[in-house]
């Protein structure tokens, strides 16, 4: 069993502040395996009827558990999952519980209580840099092509049949159970089109006719994809200057393997690496920051910066993702820094394994690899400051 040490450490840290940790993420991202790899944890699979029967009387169940740490996998299968978690938090404060679900806690109508003040939340993303070092081969190009869901990444051949199987299960177990949408063909067409244009500017009117639904339905579909972590809506960063784009979001899909599958990419060529690397850098930022408050910046002349992290009471951080550091062009960052002169500027490159600070046209820019980005976020306490 591969130990995803970064995530195991995060769970232990969260348990020190809250007795309940809610672990969410898309299906097959590795929640069950991660849960079972925790030391001293008693595991319960809530998809099994006998386990749900045991939990019919939550207080009795919790009293009879002979462990200080419980894992309640797929807890949304229980009739009233918030009840058992609330009882545990209020009456068994020494008991540590890790509860998992395929989606966010708020997506399930079964959660009648938000458990505010009782739980911490952890979003398990597809394989990020720390995971990559622990999985077989640690091959970055393989990760970009096959994707970051562990079973897909570990495949020896491009796992083409896995992708449609995943989409079918996602529709049946996430969409139908949580949202009860109709018109499967329209929803899956929308999903396919978003995958093909992942990372692009989102315009709802371009999807309504191909999917044979209204603009309102397209907005609902996007909201569902975002709620279940399958789509990431990256909104423009702006202080409402006249030169800035303020309303047009970009939509990135959750995994590079799915993007490659829908775009028909089965062999990674040089022309594809740049935009897939951009997705990987976004995945890294989301994993480390545990936040969706990541933006991009664009002005009306077409200058653009890949990612912007806003910070409360501090200047923003501008991040460019480049597969090859030699391909960097300062033009876009220069324009952004004229607007926000106190900002920090980072360029995250796949071909670097160390941090290099350069003066380019009088502008200080920090070039780094993906592992250095992780350390930089931690050392500068970006998680606490980001908003």
C-alpha positions, 0 to 999 in steps of 0.5 A: 500500500502506497503511503500518501504521507502528505495527506496522512500528516494533514489528517493528523494535524486536523484531528488536533483541532477537531475531532471530526475530519470530513475527507472529500474528493472525486470518486477513485481519487484514493479516499478509501485507500488513504483511510485504510492506511491510517494507523490505529484506525478502525474502518467501517464501509457504510455502503454495506447494509450490515454497517448501516444497521450497526449505526441505526442507534448512533449512541450505542454504536459509538459506545461499543466501538473499541477504538479511539479512531474511526473511519466511516467511509461513504458516510452519506449512505447512512440515513442521517449521517450528520446525526452520528457525527454530531453525537460523536463530536458532542458526547465522545470528544476523545473519539477521532472520526474520519468521514469520507464521501465522493462529494462535498458535505454540503452537496448531500441533502442528507446532511441536515446539520452543517456541523459548524465548529465540530469538523475540519474539512480536507479536499483530497486532490488527484496526485500532486507533487508529493504523491508523485514521488511515492507512486511508481516511477514518479514520471511527470509526463505519465502523470499528465497523460494518464491523469492523477487518479491512482488506478489510472496513473498506475496503469501500464497502458493508456486506461481508455476504458476506465474513463467512460466507466468513471463517467458512468459511475459519476452519473449514477452515484453522484449526480443521480443520488445527490442532484437527480438531474435529467437528460443524461445525454445533455449533461455528458455532452456538456462534460465532454465539451468542457473537457475539450476546452479545459482552461478556456474562457467559459461562455454559456451561450456556446454550450446551450445549443450543442447540448440542446438545453437552456442557458439556465440549465447550462449554469446548473450543470456547471454548478453541479460539476463545481460542487462535485470537484469535477470542474474548477471555475477560476474567476478573474482577479480584479480591483475593477480597474477600467482596463481589466476583465472582471466577469469572464471565468475560466473553467479547468477540469479536474484531471489531465488524464480526462482532458487527454482522453476527451481531446483524443491525446494518447501520446504526449507531444511537446505542444500538449505539455504546456497547457497540461502543466498549467492544470498540474500547477493548479492542482498543486495550488489547490492541494496545498492551499485547500482553497478554490480562491485562486484567480487568473488575471486578464486585461482588455488588451489580452495580457494574461497571468495564469494564476493569482492568489489574493491575500488579506491585507497583502499584495497578491501573488502572480504565478505563471506556469511554464513547462520550459523556463526558456519559454518564459516571456515577461510581457504579461507579468510586466503589465500586471505588475504595473497595475499591482507593483507590490505583488510577488511574481513566481514562474513555476517550471517543469524543468527546474529543481531549484529556486532561482531569483532573477532580475528581468527588465528591472523586475524581481521574478522567482523561478522554481520547480513544483516541489519548491513551490510547495515549500515556498507556500509553507514557508511563507504561510500562504495558506493562512493569508490566502483569501 
